[in-house]
Amino acid sequence: MQRPPWPDSPLTATLGEEDWIWDRQIETASAEHVLAACDQSWNDQTARLLARSAFYRAKFEEAGVRLGSVKSVLDLPFLPTTTKEETRLSQDQHPPYGDYLGVDPAEVKRVFSTSGSSGRPNLIALTVPDLETWNQLGARSYYATGVRSHHSVLTTFGAGPFVAGNTHNVLDVIGCRRVPVGPGDTERVMNALRSGLVDTLLGTASFPLHLVSVLAERGIDGPGLGLRHVVTGGEPGGGIPAVRRRIEEGFGCTVTEIAGIGDLAPSLFGECPMQGGLHFCGQGLIWPELIDLTTDQAVAFEPGRSGELLFTALRREAMPLVRFRSRDIAEVQDGPCECGRTSFRIRIVGRVDDMFIVRGVNVYPSAVQAVVAEFQPAVTGRARIVLPIGGGVGVEPPVPVEVEVPTDRAVPDGLSDRIAEAIRAGLLFRASVTLVPHRQFGEAGYKTKLLVRR
């Protein structure tokens, strides 16, 4: 049996000028109180699954587990996991929402979709209470990063069709000024910065990296623009020290991260200004698990442990998901945080989907990006692995790596060889490094794909 993934200790630090009731309620409640609330929500959820979800009734019957017999979230490891491939197949066979819909279709009031990069997009349906839960989770997470009602926030997350668009609602809940700009709209963002309109920027890590290169090309003094806080999410990068350093030095700002998973909630974790990792912010609403990548067995949320994150929605009405595999690989961070929050902290170190194997060594593209980023300012910090279409996870060296370099400065002699040697020393495989100028590497309106196939 697992212990709750947060300790039984009160909030010890001041959270800010506002008495943010959600933070206060979470952090001052005892672990036993939160666990009891989770168990109650889980039992309410199982009743919904038994009544409405043909998908889960069949799934658990096949696994030989009677759903109603699992009374506590601590016993969730006895249940089978759920994958995106299963939910996609369910929607293909039972359009449009699949046979795991937990409500009458008329109760669905918001529909997002995934990118559909590996097939038909998955639909993500929500009821009005589901939207309220998402807003609560998002407000907790962004408040943890330091966003407050007196801030002026420019968000480059589009309003649709992707779940990141719900961030607009979250900012309204917090009460800050919201300045929406579409993904990749460099000129509109630059105009807002030059006018002194905003002090906070939300976007993927790729976009502020791109903006730093734009500043250099145009000879603009980044720290003089008044941007004081950048919150990154949607991809790895904001937590990589060299990437973070380039953004912070380019703008004279602080960089923190946000993380979530669209199928469950776009915001589940928020990194506080102490920059010690992402705080879990889903207590009482989402039950998290960590499982070993090899055995699929539960791993405790203890400092230094790593594995794949799984999540169970405790109050999701439209699309309740049980032990949903995020495919995100997380590493639990050490010790208590000075901000006073007591939930576990993580870093996302990669994705199972992007992992490739070089002569028996597992490699995550984000690890390659971290090595490359140490060569700033000779590089911008963006990089990608290029593998052949139709190839498997096994890759023979040298592995092709494209590295973005600024267009406003000369490339140092031997840079590609030095990067290749650093990759070999740190990640134990040979790489063939190609340097690509910023203007040719491609825009960073949303995400930089760390692994592409051509």
Buried (B, 14 or more C-beta within 10 A) or exposed (E): EBEBBBEBEEBEEEBBEEEBEBBEEBBEBEBEEBBEBBBEBBBEBBEBBBEBBBBBBEBBEEEEBEBEEBEBBBBBBEBBBBEBEBBBBBBEEBEEBBBBBBBEEEBBEBBBBBEEEEEEBBBBBBBEBBBBBBBBBBBBBBBBBBBBBEBBBBBBBBBEBBBBBBBBBBBEBBBBBBBBBEBBBBEBBBEBBEEEEBBBBBBBBBBBBBBBBBBBBEEBEBBEBBBBBBBBBBBBBBBBEBBBBBBBBBBBBBBBBBBBBBBBBBBBBBBBBBBBBBBBBBBBBBBBBBBEEEEEEBBEBEEEBBBBBBBBBBBBBBBBBBBBBBBBBBBBBEEEBEBBBBBBBBBBBBBBEBBBEBEEEBBBBBBBBBBBBBBBBBBBBBBBBBBEEEEEEEBEEBBBBBBBBBBBEEEEEEBBEBBBBBBBEEBEBBBEBEBBBBEEBBEBBBBBBBBBEE
